[in-house]
Amino acid sequence: MPDEEQAFKIEEKKQNCTFDFDLENGEAIVNTSLIYTNNAKVEVSVRECAPSETIAPIPMTAEPNGCSMRHDFGTGVSTEMAMWTYEYEGQLFQASPCITTDTTYTHSKVFDKKRYRRVHADCRFGEWQGCQAIPHRDYREWQFGNHRGLSAG
């Protein structure tokens, strides 16, 4: 039976509680538990970890630095990827792995489709002066003398 003359202050405690992340709204939700300390100096849990009643959600930022792009060469589109980060008590934390964003880039060809002729018959590897590119099979793969490589296009 409760003792109505004895009251204990209920407090929020962040210890042992994790964050929840609302990626749709870009917020880190601080979870806390509710506890009181009884006469024997023992903490008693009133509520397990749940969103804080007093600490506002922390705004997060979608950060593309450190993430690669997702390339789809078949459709000719690259999609930006970003990780959600937030700052808490002066420290920066990562809330998500790199995930796609709504930002896309359409591919464009950066090479010239003109055909070139080799100037020197013997362009050895490492001796590129005076050699010109010769298209090999398709326009993305180039042959420099005896050396083949892919263009950046």
N, C-alpha and C positions, 0 to 999 in steps of 0.2 A: 504494500500500500504506500503511495507517495507521501512524502513528508512535505506539506505545503509551506512550512516555515523555513525549510532549507531550499535555497535556490542556487543554481550554478550558472555561471555565464557560459553561453554557447559561443564558440569561436570557429572561424573558418581556418583551415590549415591546408597549405599547398603541398606539404611533404607527402611523397609517395603517390601523388596524382599526376597523370600525364595530361597532355593537351589534346583537344579534338580540333580538327581542321575543316573549315568550311571553304572549300576551294571555289565554289560558285560565288560566294560573297567576298572571298579573299580575306578571311579572318581566322586567327588562331584563338580558340576558346580555352580560357583558363579553367581547369577543373580544380575543385577544392573539396575537402571533406568537412563535416561539421562535428566538433568534439566538445566535451566539457571535461574538466578535471574534478574528480570526486574528493571527498574528505581524506581518502587514503593516498592522494596525489597520483592517482591512476587516471590516464586519459580514457574516456569512454566515448565510443563513436555513436553519434546521433544519425549521421547520414554518410554513406560511402561517397567516393568521388563522383562529382556531378558538376555541371557548369556553375561557376561562381555567381553568387548573388550580389557581390560587391565589386568585383574586378571586371571591367569592361573587356570585350574581345579586343585582341591586338590586331591592327591592320597588317596584312602580309603584302609582299611585292613579288610579282612574277619576274624572275631574273634570268635573262637568256645567256648571260656570261657564264662560261663553264659548261654549257650544253652545246651539243652539235646540232646540225640541221638534219631533218629527215628528208632524204631525197627520193623522189619517185621519177626515175628517168623515163619510164614508160609513158607517163602522162605529161612529163616535162614540167613538174612542179616540185618545189622544195618548201617544206613547212618548218617554221621556226619552232624550237623547243625551248622550254624555260622550266626552272625549278622555283617553287614557292619558298620564300624565306621570310622570317620575322625576327624582330629584335626584342629580347626579353631580359630585363635587368642588366642592360648594357652589353649583352652578348648576342651575336647573330646566330640563328639556327636555321637549318634546312627542314622544311615541312614536307617536301615531296621530292621524288626523283625527277629527272628531266621528263616533261610531258609536252605533247604538242599544244600549240596555241592556235589562234585563228589567223595568224599572220602567215601569208604564203607569198612565194616568189616564183614567177614564171621563168622557165629556162629560156635562154636565147643562145644561138650559136655565135661563137666568137672567132671562128676560123673562116678563111676565105676558100671558096670552092674552086678557085682557079688551079689549073694543073701547072706544076713546075717541072723543069728539066734539070737534071743534075749537070753541074758545070764540070766537075772533075770525076773521072771514072774511078779513082781510088781515094775515097774519103774514109780513112781509117778512124777507128774509135779514138776519140780524144783530139782529133785534128779537124775541127769544124770550120776553120777559116776557109772561105772560098766555096764551101759546100752549100747547096740549096736544098730545100725540102722537096721530096718526091712523094706524091700521094701513093699509098700502098693499100690495096683492096678497097677500103672506103675512106672517106675524107677525115675520119677521126684518128686513124692510125697512120703515122708518118714513118717513112724510112729515110734515115740520114746515112747514106753510104751503106755500110754493113751493119748499122745500128738501127733497131726499130724501137719505137716508143709511142705511147698514147698522148694525144694533145690534151690540153686542159679544157677543151671545148666539149 
